[in-house]
Amino acid sequence: MVSSLRLLLAHLKDRFLDQSGQDLVEYALIVALLSTAVVAAERNVAVSISGAYLNLANTFSTDL
């Protein structure tokens, strides 16, 4: 009984200390952070582009 408990504890210890696959999780977190930043910045870029086209349209309408 004691030896099986020790084996179980050793297995659990190895399982929790194993860091394989950790890089994948870190890369996924980086991708999620970058995606969130792109989505947040997309609105500002769209407003800037819209403003530029409005200014261009106003320039054409007043000059023609």
Residue, then its C-alpha position, 0 to 999 in steps of 0.5 A: m500500500v505504501s509503495s503504491l502511494r509513493l508511486l502515485l505521488a511520484h507520478l503526480k509530482d512528475r506530471f505537475l513538474d512536466q513543462s512540455g507543451q508550455d511553449l505552445v500555451e505561451y505562443a497562444l497567449i501572445v497571439a490572443l494579445l496581438s489579436t485583441a490589440v489589432v481589433a482594438a486599433e482597427r476602429n481607430v484606423a477605420v475612422s482615420i481612413s474615413g476622415a481622409y476620404l471625406n477630406l478628399a471628397n470635400t476638396f474635390s467638391t469645392d475645387l470643381 
